[in-house]
Amino acid sequence: MSYQEWQYQTSRGISATLALGPGRALILTDLPDSFMTIIILAGSADGLTRDLLEELADSFDLSKLTPIVLPGSLYIPSP
């Protein structure tokens, strides 16, 4: 499967790699403490366009994924 791939900065300032294929699309983000992948089960053959994929990426507040905050019961202080 062939993908068009490009860099995109979301409306909240997070850098992401977007990839659009005929049957699937991806939103990939390499954050300071995690890597996030969103798989979209539709692609260009289904009418998904670059503009729509960018709009979808903007709909997620990816900034909420970093920094990772552990729940209080799981918090283990660093030595």
Distance bins in CASP14 RR format, pairs under 12 A and 6 or more apart:
PFRMAT RR
TARGET T0000
AUTHOR 0000-0000-0000
RMODE 2
METHOD distances of the structure
MODEL  1
1 19 0 0 0 0 0 1 0 0 0 0 0
1 20 0 0 0 0 0 1 0 0 0 0 0
1 21 1 0 0 1 0 0 0 0 0 0 0
1 22 1 0 0 1 0 0 0 0 0 0 0
1 23 1 0 0 1 0 0 0 0 0 0 0
1 24 1 0 0 1 0 0 0 0 0 0 0
1 25 0 0 0 0 0 1 0 0 0 0 0
1 26 0 0 0 0 0 1 0 0 0 0 0
1 43 0 0 0 0 1 0 0 0 0 0 0
1 44 0 0 0 0 0 1 0 0 0 0 0
1 45 0 0 0 0 0 1 0 0 0 0 0
2 19 0 0 0 0 0 1 0 0 0 0 0
2 20 0 0 0 0 1 0 0 0 0 0 0
2 21 1 0 0 1 0 0 0 0 0 0 0
2 22 1 0 0 1 0 0 0 0 0 0 0
2 23 0 0 0 0 0 1 0 0 0 0 0
2 24 0 0 0 0 0 1 0 0 0 0 0
2 43 0 0 0 0 0 1 0 0 0 0 0
2 44 0 0 0 0 1 0 0 0 0 0 0
2 45 0 0 0 0 0 1 0 0 0 0 0
3 17 0 0 0 0 0 1 0 0 0 0 0
3 18 0 0 0 0 1 0 0 0 0 0 0
3 19 1 0 1 0 0 0 0 0 0 0 0
3 20 1 0 0 1 0 0 0 0 0 0 0
3 21 1 0 1 0 0 0 0 0 0 0 0
3 22 0 0 0 0 1 0 0 0 0 0 0
3 23 0 0 0 0 1 0 0 0 0 0 0
3 24 0 0 0 0 1 0 0 0 0 0 0
3 25 0 0 0 0 1 0 0 0 0 0 0
3 26 1 0 0 1 0 0 0 0 0 0 0
3 28 0 0 0 0 0 1 0 0 0 0 0
3 40 0 0 0 0 0 1 0 0 0 0 0
3 43 0 0 0 0 1 0 0 0 0 0 0
3 44 0 0 0 0 1 0 0 0 0 0 0
3 48 0 0 0 0 0 1 0 0 0 0 0
3 50 0 0 0 0 0 1 0 0 0 0 0
3 53 0 0 0 0 0 1 0 0 0 0 0
4 17 0 0 0 0 0 1 0 0 0 0 0
4 18 0 0 0 0 1 0 0 0 0 0 0
4 19 1 0 0 1 0 0 0 0 0 0 0
4 20 1 0 1 0 0 0 0 0 0 0 0
4 21 1 0 0 1 0 0 0 0 0 0 0
4 22 0 0 0 0 0 1 0 0 0 0 0
4 24 0 0 0 0 0 1 0 0 0 0 0
4 25 0 0 0 0 1 0 0 0 0 0 0
4 26 0 0 0 0 0 1 0 0 0 0 0
4 43 0 0 0 0 0 1 0 0 0 0 0
4 44 1 0 0 1 0 0 0 0 0 0 0
4 48 0 0 0 0 0 1 0 0 0 0 0
4 49 0 0 0 0 0 1 0 0 0 0 0
4 50 1 0 0 1 0 0 0 0 0 0 0
4 53 0 0 0 0 1 0 0 0 0 0 0
5 16 0 0 0 0 0 1 0 0 0 0 0
5 17 1 0 0 1 0 0 0 0 0 0 0
5 18 1 0 0 1 0 0 0 0 0 0 0
5 19 1 0 1 0 0 0 0 0 0 0 0
5 20 1 0 0 1 0 0 0 0 0 0 0
5 21 0 0 0 0 1 0 0 0 0 0 0
5 25 0 0 0 0 0 1 0 0 0 0 0
5 26 0 0 0 0 1 0 0 0 0 0 0
5 27 0 0 0 0 0 1 0 0 0 0 0
5 28 0 0 0 0 1 0 0 0 0 0 0
5 50 0 0 0 0 0 1 0 0 0 0 0
5 53 0 0 0 0 0 1 0 0 0 0 0
6 15 0 0 0 0 0 1 0 0 0 0 0
6 16 0 0 0 0 1 0 0 0 0 0 0
6 17 1 0 0 1 0 0 0 0 0 0 0
6 18 1 0 1 0 0 0 0 0 0 0 0
6 19 0 0 0 0 1 0 0 0 0 0 0
6 20 0 0 0 0 1 0 0 0 0 0 0
6 25 0 0 0 0 0 1 0 0 0 0 0
6 26 0 0 0 0 0 1 0 0 0 0 0
6 27 0 0 0 0 0 1 0 0 0 0 0
6 28 0 0 0 0 0 1 0 0 0 0 0
6 50 1 0 0 1 0 0 0 0 0 0 0
6 51 0 0 0 0 0 1 0 0 0 0 0
6 53 0 0 0 0 1 0 0 0 0 0 0
6 54 0 0 0 0 1 0 0 0 0 0 0
6 57 0 0 0 0 0 1 0 0 0 0 0
7 14 0 0 0 0 0 1 0 0 0 0 0
7 15 1 0 0 1 0 0 0 0 0 0 0
7 16 1 0 0 1 0 0 0 0 0 0 0
7 17 1 0 0 1 0 0 0 0 0 0 0
7 18 1 0 0 1 0 0 0 0 0 0 0
7 19 0 0 0 0 0 1 0 0 0 0 0
7 27 0 0 0 0 0 1 0 0 0 0 0
7 28 0 0 0 0 0 1 0 0 0 0 0
7 29 0 0 0 0 0 1 0 0 0 0 0
7 30 0 0 0 0 0 1 0 0 0 0 0
7 54 0 0 0 0 0 1 0 0 0 0 0
7 57 0 0 0 0 0 1 0 0 0 0 0
8 14 0 0 0 0 1 0 0 0 0 0 0
8 15 1 0 0 1 0 0 0 0 0 0 0
8 16 1 0 1 0 0 0 0 0 0 0 0
8 17 1 0 0 1 0 0 0 0 0 0 0
8 18 1 0 1 0 0 0 0 0 0 0 0
8 19 0 0 0 0 0 1 0 0 0 0 0
8 20 0 0 0 0 0 1 0 0 0 0 0
8 26 0 0 0 0 0 1 0 0 0 0 0
8 27 0 0 0 0 1 0 0 0 0 0 0
8 28 0 0 0 0 0 1 0 0 0 0 0
8 29 0 0 0 0 1 0 0 0 0 0 0
8 50 0 0 0 0 1 0 0 0 0 0 0
8 51 0 0 0 0 0 1 0 0 0 0 0
8 53 0 0 0 0 1 0 0 0 0 0 0
8 54 1 0 1 0 0 0 0 0 0 0 0
8 55 0 0 0 0 0 1 0 0 0 0 0
8 56 0 0 0 0 0 1 0 0 0 0 0
8 57 1 0 0 1 0 0 0 0 0 0 0
8 58 0 0 0 0 1 0 0 0 0 0 0
8 60 0 0 0 0 0 1 0 0 0 0 0
8 62 0 0 0 0 0 1 0 0 0 0 0
9 15 1 0 1 0 0 0 0 0 0 0 0
9 16 1 0 0 1 0 0 0 0 0 0 0
9 17 0 0 0 0 0 1 0 0 0 0 0
9 18 0 0 0 0 0 1 0 0 0 0 0
9 29 0 0 0 0 0 1 0 0 0 0 0
9 54 0 0 0 0 1 0 0 0 0 0 0
9 57 0 0 0 0 1 0 0 0 0 0 0
9 58 0 0 0 0 1 0 0 0 0 0 0
9 62 0 0 0 0 0 1 0 0 0 0 0
9 63 0 0 0 0 0 1 0 0 0 0 0
10 16 1 0 0 1 0 0 0 0 0 0 0
10 17 0 0 0 0 0 1 0 0 0 0 0
10 18 0 0 0 0 1 0 0 0 0 0 0
10 27 0 0 0 0 1 0 0 0 0 0 0
10 29 0 0 0 0 1 0 0 0 0 0 0
10 31 0 0 0 0 0 1 0 0 0 0 0
10 36 0 0 0 0 0 1 0 0 0 0 0
10 38 0 0 0 0 0 1 0 0 0 0 0
10 53 0 0 0 0 0 1 0 0 0 0 0
10 54 0 0 0 0 1 0 0 0 0 0 0
10 55 0 0 0 0 0 1 0 0 0 0 0
10 56 0 0 0 0 0 1 0 0 0 0 0
10 57 1 0 1 0 0 0 0 0 0 0 0
10 58 1 0 1 0 0 0 0 0 0 0 0
10 59 0 0 0 0 1 0 0 0 0 0 0
10 60 1 0 0 1 0 0 0 0 0 0 0
10 61 0 0 0 0 1 0 0 0 0 0 0
10 62 1 0 0 1 0 0 0 0 0 0 0
10 63 0 0 0 0 1 0 0 0 0 0 0
10 64 0 0 0 0 0 1 0 0 0 0 0
10 65 0 0 0 0 0 1 0 0 0 0 0
11 54 0 0 0 0 1 0 0 0 0 0 0
11 55 0 0 0 0 1 0 0 0 0 0 0
11 56 0 0 0 0 0 1 0 0 0 0 0
11 57 0 0 0 0 1 0 0 0 0 0 0
11 58 1 0 1 0 0 0 0 0 0 0 0
11 59 0 0 0 0 1 0 0 0 0 0 0
11 60 0 0 0 0 0 1 0 0 0 0 0
11 61 0 0 0 0 1 0 0 0 0 0 0
11 62 0 0 0 0 0 1 0 0 0 0 0
11 63 0 0 0 0 0 1 0 0 0 0 0
12 29 0 0 0 0 0 1 0 0 0 0 0
12 57 0 0 0 0 1 0 0 0 0 0 0
12 58 1 0 0 1 0 0 0 0 0 0 0
12 59 0 0 0 0 0 1 0 0 0 0 0
12 60 0 0 0 0 1 0 0 0 0 0 0
12 61 1 0 0 1 0 0 0 0 0 0 0
12 62 1 0 0 1 0 0 0 0 0 0 0
12 63 1 0 1 0 0 0 0 0 0 0 0
12 64 0 0 0 0 1 0 0 0 0 0 0
12 65 0 0 0 0 0 1 0 0 0 0 0
12 66 0 0 0 0 0 1 0 0 0 0 0
13 29 0 0 0 0 0 1 0 0 0 0 0
13 31 0 0 0 0 0 1 0 0 0 0 0
13 57 0 0 0 0 0 1 0 0 0 0 0
13 58 0 0 0 0 1 0 0 0 0 0 0
13 61 0 0 0 0 0 1 0 0 0 0 0
13 62 0 0 0 0 1 0 0 0 0 0 0
13 63 1 0 0 1 0 0 0 0 0 0 0
14 27 0 0 0 0 0 1 0 0 0 0 0
14 28 0 0 0 0 0 1 0 0 0 0 0
14 29 1 0 0 1 0 0 0 0 0 0 0
14 30 0 0 0 0 1 0 0 0 0 0 0
14 31 1 0 0 1 0 0 0 0 0 0 0
14 32 0 0 0 0 0 1 0 0 0 0 0
14 36 0 0 0 0 1 0 0 0 0 0 0
14 57 0 0 0 0 1 0 0 0 0 0 0
14 58 0 0 0 0 1 0 0 0 0 0 0
14 60 0 0 0 0 1 0 0 0 0 0 0
14 61 0 0 0 0 1 0 0 0 0 0 0
14 62 1 0 1 0 0 0 0 0 0 0 0
14 63 1 0 1 0 0 0 0 0 0 0 0
14 64 0 0 0 0 1 0 0 0 0 0 0
14 65 0 0 0 0 1 0 0 0 0 0 0
14 66 0 0 0 0 1 0 0 0 0 0 0
15 27 0 0 0 0 0 1 0 0 0 0 0
15 28 0 0 0 0 1 0 0 0 0 0 0
15 29 1 0 0 1 0 0 0 0 0 0 0
15 30 1 0 0 1 0 0 0 0 0 0 0
15 31 0 0 0 0 1 0 0 0 0 0 0
15 32 0 0 0 0 0 1 0 0 0 0 0
15 36 0 0 0 0 0 1 0 0 0 0 0
15 57 0 0 0 0 0 1 0 0 0 0 0
15 62 0 0 0 0 1 0 0 0 0 0 0
15 63 0 0 0 0 0 1 0 0 0 0 0
16 25 0 0 0 0 0 1 0 0 0 0 0
16 26 0 0 0 0 1 0 0 0 0 0 0
16 27 1 0 1 0 0 0 0 0 0 0 0
16 28 1 0 0 1 0 0 0 0 0 0 0
16 29 1 0 1 0 0 0 0 0 0 0 0
16 30 0 0 0 0 1 0 0 0 0 0 0
16 31 0 0 0 0 1 0 0 0 0 0 0
16 35 0 0 0 0 0 1 0 0 0 0 0
16 36 0 0 0 0 1 0 0 0 0 0 0
16 37 0 0 0 0 0 1 0 0 0 0 0
16 38 0 0 0 0 1 0 0 0 0 0 0
16 53 0 0 0 0 1 0 0 0 0 0 0
16 54 0 0 0 0 1 0 0 0 0 0 0
16 56 0 0 0 0 0 1 0 0 0 0 0
16 57 1 0 1 0 0 0 0 0 0 0 0
16 58 0 0 0 0 1 0 0 0 0 0 0
16 60 0 0 0 0 1 0 0 0 0 0 0
16 62 1 0 0 1 0 0 0 0 0 0 0
16 63 0 0 0 0 0 1 0 0 0 0 0
16 65 0 0 0 0 0 1 0 0 0 0 0
17 25 0 0 0 0 0 1 0 0 0 0 0
17 26 1 0 0 1 0 0 0 0 0 0 0
17 27 1 0 0 1 0 0 0 0 0 0 0
17 28 1 0 1 0 0 0 0 0 0 0 0
17 29 1 0 0 1 0 0 0 0 0 0 0
17 30 0 0 0 0 1 0 0 0 0 0 0
17 35 0 0 0 0 0 1 0 0 0 0 0
17 36 0 0 0 0 0 1 0 0 0 0 0
17 37 0 0 0 0 1 0 0 0 0 0 0
17 38 0 0 0 0 0 1 0 0 0 0 0
17 53 0 0 0 0 0 1 0 0 0 0 0
17 54 0 0 0 0 0 1 0 0 0 0 0
17 57 0 0 0 0 1 0 0 0 0 0 0
18 25 1 0 0 1 0 0 0 0 0 0 0
18 26 1 0 0 1 0 0 0 0 0 0 0
18 27 1 0 1 0 0 0 0 0 0 0 0
18 28 1 0 0 1 0 0 0 0 0 0 0
18 29 0 0 0 0 0 1 0 0 0 0 0
18 37 0 0 0 0 0 1 0 0 0 0 0
18 38 0 0 0 0 1 0 0 0 0 0 0
18 40 0 0 0 0 1 0 0 0 0 0 0
18 43 0 0 0 0 0 1 0 0 0 0 0
18 48 0 0 0 0 0 1 0 0 0 0 0
18 49 0 0 0 0 0 1 0 0 0 0 0
18 50 1 0 0 1 0 0 0 0 0 0 0
18 51 0 0 0 0 0 1 0 0 0 0 0
18 52 0 0 0 0 0 1 0 0 0 0 0
18 53 1 0 1 0 0 0 0 0 0 0 0
18 54 1 0 0 1 0 0 0 0 0 0 0
18 55 0 0 0 0 0 1 0 0 0 0 0
18 56 0 0 0 0 1 0 0 0 0 0 0
18 57 1 0 0 1 0 0 0 0 0 0 0
18 58 0 0 0 0 0 1 0 0 0 0 0
18 60 0 0 0 0 0 1 0 0 0 0 0
19 25 1 0 0 1 0 0 0 0 0 0 0
19 26 1 0 1 0 0 0 0 0 0 0 0
19 27 0 0 0 0 1 0 0 0 0 0 0
19 28 1 0 0 1 0 0 0 0 0 0 0
19 37 0 0 0 0 0 1 0 0 0 0 0
19 38 0 0 0 0 0 1 0 0 0 0 0
19 39 0 0 0 0 0 1 0 0 0 0 0
19 40 0 0 0 0 1 0 0 0 0 0 0
19 43 0 0 0 0 0 1 0 0 0 0 0
19 44 0 0 0 0 0 1 0 0 0 0 0
19 48 0 0 0 0 0 1 0 0 0 0 0
19 50 0 0 0 0 0 1 0 0 0 0 0
19 53 0 0 0 0 1 0 0 0 0 0 0
19 57 0 0 0 0 0 1 0 0 0 0 0
20 26 0 0 0 0 1 0 0 0 0 0 0
20 27 0 0 0 0 0 1 0 0 0 0 0
20 40 0 0 0 0 1 0 0 0 0 0 0
20 42 0 0 0 0 1 0 0 0 0 0 0
20 43 1 0 0 1 0 0 0 0 0 0 0
20 44 1 0 1 0 0 0 0 0 0 0 0
20 45 0 0 0 0 0 1 0 0 0 0 0
20 46 0 0 0 0 0 1 0 0 0 0 0
20 47 0 0 0 0 0 1 0 0 0 0 0
20 48 1 0 0 1 0 0 0 0 0 0 0
20 49 1 0 0 1 0 0 0 0 0 0 0
20 50 1 0 0 1 0 0 0 0 0 0 0
20 51 0 0 0 0 0 1 0 0 0 0 0
20 52 0 0 0 0 1 0 0 0 0 0 0
20 53 1 0 1 0 0 0 0 0 0 0 0
20 54 0 0 0 0 1 0 0 0 0 0 0
20 56 0 0 0 0 0 1 0 0 0 0 0
20 57 0 0 0 0 0 1 0 0 0 0 0
21 39 0 0 0 0 0 1 0 0 0 0 0
21 40 0 0 0 0 1 0 0 0 0 0 0
21 41 0 0 0 0 0 1 0 0 0 0 0
21 42 0 0 0 0 1 0 0 0 0 0 0
21 43 1 0 1 0 0 0 0 0 0 0 0
21 44 1 0 1 0 0 0 0 0 0 0 0
21 45 1 0 0 1 0 0 0 0 0 0 0
21 46 0 0 0 0 1 0 0 0 0 0 0
21 47 0 0 0 0 0 1 0 0 0 0 0
21 48 0 0 0 0 1 0 0 0 0 0 0
21 49 0 0 0 0 0 1 0 0 0 0 0
21 50 0 0 0 0 0 1 0 0 0 0 0
21 53 0 0 0 0 1 0 0 0 0 0 0
22 42 0 0 0 0 1 0 0 0 0 0 0
22 43 1 0 0 1 0 0 0 0 0 0 0
22 44 1 0 1 0 0 0 0 0 0 0 0
22 45 1 0 1 0 0 0 0 0 0 0 0
22 46 0 0 0 0 1 0 0 0 0 0 0
22 47 0 0 0 0 1 0 0 0 0 0 0
22 48 0 0 0 0 1 0 0 0 0 0 0
23 39 0 0 0 0 0 1 0 0 0 0 0
23 40 0 0 0 0 1 0 0 0 0 0 0
23 41 1 0 0 1 0 0 0 0 0 0 0
23 42 1 0 0 1 0 0 0 0 0 0 0
23 43 1 0 1 0 0 0 0 0 0 0 0
23 44 1 0 0 1 0 0 0 0 0 0 0
23 45 1 0 1 0 0 0 0 0 0 0 0
23 46 1 0 0 1 0 0 0 0 0 0 0
23 47 0 0 0 0 1 0 0 0 0 0 0
23 48 0 0 0 0 1 0 0 0 0 0 0
24 37 0 0 0 0 0 1 0 0 0 0 0
24 38 0 0 0 0 0 1 0 0 0 0 0
24 39 1 0 0 1 0 0 0 0 0 0 0
24 40 1 0 0 1 0 0 0 0 0 0 0
24 41 1 0 0 1 0 0 0 0 0 0 0
24 42 1 0 0 1 0 0 0 0 0 0 0
24 43 1 0 1 0 0 0 0 0 0 0 0
24 44 0 0 0 0 1 0 0 0 0 0 0
24 45 0 0 0 0 1 0 0 0 0 0 0
24 46 0 0 0 0 1 0 0 0 0 0 0
24 48 0 0 0 0 1 0 0 0 0 0 0
24 53 0 0 0 0 0 1 0 0 0 0 0
25 37 0 0 0 0 0 1 0 0 0 0 0
25 38 0 0 0 0 1 0 0 0 0 0 0
25 39 1 0 0 1 0 0 0 0 0 0 0
25 40 1 0 1 0 0 0 0 0 0 0 0
25 41 0 0 0 0 1 0 0 0 0 0 0
25 42 1 0 0 1 0 0 0 0 0 0 0
25 43 1 0 1 0 0 0 0 0 0 0 0
25 44 0 0 0 0 1 0 0 0 0 0 0
25 45 0 0 0 0 0 1 0 0 0 0 0
25 46 0 0 0 0 1 0 0 0 0 0 0
25 47 0 0 0 0 0 1 0 0 0 0 0
25 48 1 0 1 0 0 0 0 0 0 0 0
25 49 0 0 0 0 1 0 0 0 0 0 0
25 50 0 0 0 0 1 0 0 0 0 0 0
25 52 0 0 0 0 1 0 0 0 0 0 0
25 53 1 0 1 0 0 0 0 0 0 0 0
25 54 0 0 0 0 0 1 0 0 0 0 0
25 55 0 0 0 0 0 1 0 0 0 0 0
25 56 0 0 0 0 1 0 0 0 0 0 0
25 57 0 0 0 0 1 0 0 0 0 0 0
26 36 0 0 0 0 0 1 0 0 0 0 0
26 37 1 0 0 1 0 0 0 0 0 0 0
26 38 1 0 0 1 0 0 0 0 0 0 0
26 39 1 0 0 1 0 0 0 0 0 0 0
26 40 1 0 0 1 0 0 0 0 0 0 0
26 41 0 0 0 0 0 1 0 0 0 0 0
26 42 0 0 0 0 0 1 0 0 0 0 0
26 43 0 0 0 0 0 1 0 0 0 0 0
26 48 0 0 0 0 0 1 0 0 0 0 0
26 53 0 0 0 0 1 0 0 0 0 0 0
26 56 0 0 0 0 0 1 0 0 0 0 0
26 57 0 0 0 0 0 1 0 0 0 0 0
27 35 0 0 0 0 0 1 0 0 0 0 0
27 36 1 0 0 1 0 0 0 0 0 0 0
27 37 1 0 0 1 0 0 0 0 0 0 0
27 38 1 0 1 0 0 0 0 0 0 0 0
27 39 0 0 0 0 1 0 0 0 0 0 0
27 40 1 0 0 1 0 0 0 0 0 0 0
27 48 0 0 0 0 0 1 0 0 0 0 0
27 52 0 0 0 0 0 1 0 0 0 0 0
27 53 1 0 0 1 0 0 0 0 0 0 0
27 54 0 0 0 0 1 0 0 0 0 0 0
27 55 0 0 0 0 0 1 0 0 0 0 0
27 56 1 0 0 1 0 0 0 0 0 0 0
27 57 1 0 1 0 0 0 0 0 0 0 0
27 58 0 0 0 0 0 1 0 0 0 0 0
27 59 0 0 0 0 0 1 0 0 0 0 0
27 60 1 0 0 1 0 0 0 0 0 0 0
27 62 0 0 0 0 1 0 0 0 0 0 0
28 34 0 0 0 0 0 1 0 0 0 0 0
28 35 1 0 0 1 0 0 0 0 0 0 0
28 36 1 0 0 1 0 0 0 0 0 0 0
28 37 1 0 1 0 0 0 0 0 0 0 0
28 38 1 0 0 1 0 0 0 0 0 0 0
28 39 0 0 0 0 1 0 0 0 0 0 0
28 40 0 0 0 0 0 1 0 0 0 0 0
28 53 0 0 0 0 0 1 0 0 0 0 0
28 57 0 0 0 0 1 0 0 0 0 0 0
28 62 0 0 0 0 0 1 0 0 0 0 0
29 35 1 0 0 1 0 0 0 0 0 0 0
29 36 1 0 1 0 0 0 0 0 0 0 0
29 37 0 0 0 0 1 0 0 0 0 0 0
29 38 0 0 0 0 1 0 0 0 0 0 0
29 57 0 0 0 0 1 0 0 0 0 0 0
29 60 0 0 0 0 1 0 0 0 0 0 0
29 61 0 0 0 0 0 1 0 0 0 0 0
29 62 1 0 1 0 0 0 0 0 0 0 0
29 63 0 0 0 0 1 0 0 0 0 0 0
29 64 0 0 0 0 0 1 0 0 0 0 0
29 65 1 0 0 1 0 0 0 0 0 0 0
29 66 0 0 0 0 1 0 0 0 0 0 0
30 36 0 0 0 0 1 0 0 0 0 0 0
30 37 0 0 0 0 0 1 0 0 0 0 0
30 62 0 0 0 0 0 1 0 0 0 0 0
30 65 0 0 0 0 0 1 0 0 0 0 0
30 66 0 0 0 0 0 1 0 0 0 0 0
31 37 0 0 0 0 0 1 0 0 0 0 0
31 62 1 0 0 1 0 0 0 0 0 0 0
31 63 0 0 0 0 1 0 0 0 0 0 0
31 64 0 0 0 0 0 1 0 0 0 0 0
31 65 1 0 1 0 0 0 0 0 0 0 0
31 66 1 0 1 0 0 0 0 0 0 0 0
31 67 0 0 0 0 1 0 0 0 0 0 0
31 68 0 0 0 0 1 0 0 0 0 0 0
32 62 0 0 0 0 0 1 0 0 0 0 0
32 63 0 0 0 0 0 1 0 0 0 0 0
32 65 0 0 0 0 1 0 0 0 0 0 0
32 66 1 0 1 0 0 0 0 0 0 0 0
32 67 1 0 0 1 0 0 0 0 0 0 0
32 68 0 0 0 0 1 0 0 0 0 0 0
33 65 0 0 0 0 1 0 0 0 0 0 0
33 66 1 0 1 0 0 0 0 0 0 0 0
33 67 1 0 1 0 0 0 0 0 0 0 0
33 68 1 0 1 0 0 0 0 0 0 0 0
33 69 0 0 0 0 0 1 0 0 0 0 0
33 70 0 0 0 0 0 1 0 0 0 0 0
34 62 0 0 0 0 0 1 0 0 0 0 0
34 64 0 0 0 0 0 1 0 0 0 0 0
34 65 1 0 0 1 0 0 0 0 0 0 0
34 66 1 0 0 1 0 0 0 0 0 0 0
34 67 0 0 0 0 1 0 0 0 0 0 0
34 68 1 0 0 1 0 0 0 0 0 0 0
34 69 0 0 0 0 0 1 0 0 0 0 0
35 62 0 0 0 0 0 1 0 0 0 0 0
35 65 0 0 0 0 1 0 0 0 0 0 0
35 66 0 0 0 0 0 1 0 0 0 0 0
35 68 0 0 0 0 0 1 0 0 0 0 0
36 57 0 0 0 0 0 1 0 0 0 0 0
36 60 0 0 0 0 1 0 0 0 0 0 0
36 61 0 0 0 0 0 1 0 0 0 0 0
36 62 1 0 0 1 0 0 0 0 0 0 0
36 63 0 0 0 0 0 1 0 0 0 0 0
36 64 0 0 0 0 0 1 0 0 0 0 0
36 65 1 0 1 0 0 0 0 0 0 0 0
36 66 0 0 0 0 1 0 0 0 0 0 0
36 68 0 0 0 0 0 1 0 0 0 0 0
37 60 0 0 0 0 0 1 0 0 0 0 0
37 62 0 0 0 0 0 1 0 0 0 0 0
37 65 0 0 0 0 0 1 0 0 0 0 0
38 53 0 0 0 0 0 1 0 0 0 0 0
38 56 0 0 0 0 1 0 0 0 0 0 0
38 57 0 0 0 0 1 0 0 0 0 0 0
38 59 0 0 0 0 0 1 0 0 0 0 0
38 60 1 0 0 1 0 0 0 0 0 0 0
38 62 0 0 0 0 1 0 0 0 0 0 0
38 65 0 0 0 0 0 1 0 0 0 0 0
39 56 0 0 0 0 0 1 0 0 0 0 0
40 46 0 0 0 0 1 0 0 0 0 0 0
40 47 0 0 0 0 0 1 0 0 0 0 0
40 48 1 0 0 1 0 0 0 0 0 0 0
40 52 0 0 0 0 1 0 0 0 0 0 0
40 53 1 0 0 1 0 0 0 0 0 0 0
40 55 0 0 0 0 0 1 0 0 0 0 0
40 56 1 0 0 1 0 0 0 0 0 0 0
40 57 0 0 0 0 1 0 0 0 0 0 0
40 59 0 0 0 0 0 1 0 0 0 0 0
40 60 0 0 0 0 0 1 0 0 0 0 0
41 48 0 0 0 0 0 1 0 0 0 0 0
42 48 1 0 1 0 0 0 0 0 0 0 0
42 49 0 0 0 0 0 1 0 0 0 0 0
42 52 0 0 0 0 1 0 0 0 0 0 0
42 53 0 0 0 0 1 0 0 0 0 0 0
42 56 0 0 0 0 1 0 0 0 0 0 0
43 49 0 0 0 0 1 0 0 0 0 0 0
43 50 0 0 0 0 0 1 0 0 0 0 0
43 52 0 0 0 0 1 0 0 0 0 0 0
43 53 0 0 0 0 1 0 0 0 0 0 0
43 56 0 0 0 0 0 1 0 0 0 0 0
44 50 0 0 0 0 1 0 0 0 0 0 0
44 51 0 0 0 0 0 1 0 0 0 0 0
44 52 0 0 0 0 1 0 0 0 0 0 0
44 53 0 0 0 0 1 0 0 0 0 0 0
46 52 0 0 0 0 0 1 0 0 0 0 0
46 53 0 0 0 0 0 1 0 0 0 0 0
47 53 0 0 0 0 0 1 0 0 0 0 0
48 54 0 0 0 0 0 1 0 0 0 0 0
48 55 0 0 0 0 0 1 0 0 0 0 0
48 56 0 0 0 0 1 0 0 0 0 0 0
49 55 0 0 0 0 1 0 0 0 0 0 0
49 56 0 0 0 0 0 1 0 0 0 0 0
50 56 0 0 0 0 0 1 0 0 0 0 0
50 57 0 0 0 0 0 1 0 0 0 0 0
51 57 0 0 0 0 0 1 0 0 0 0 0
51 58 0 0 0 0 0 1 0 0 0 0 0
52 58 0 0 0 0 0 1 0 0 0 0 0
52 59 0 0 0 0 0 1 0 0 0 0 0
53 59 0 0 0 0 0 1 0 0 0 0 0
53 60 0 0 0 0 0 1 0 0 0 0 0
54 60 0 0 0 0 0 1 0 0 0 0 0
56 62 0 0 0 0 0 1 0 0 0 0 0
68 74 0 0 0 0 0 1 0 0 0 0 0
68 75 0 0 0 0 0 1 0 0 0 0 0
69 75 0 0 0 0 1 0 0 0 0 0 0
70 76 1 0 0 1 0 0 0 0 0 0 0
70 77 0 0 0 0 0 1 0 0 0 0 0
70 78 0 0 0 0 0 1 0 0 0 0 0
END
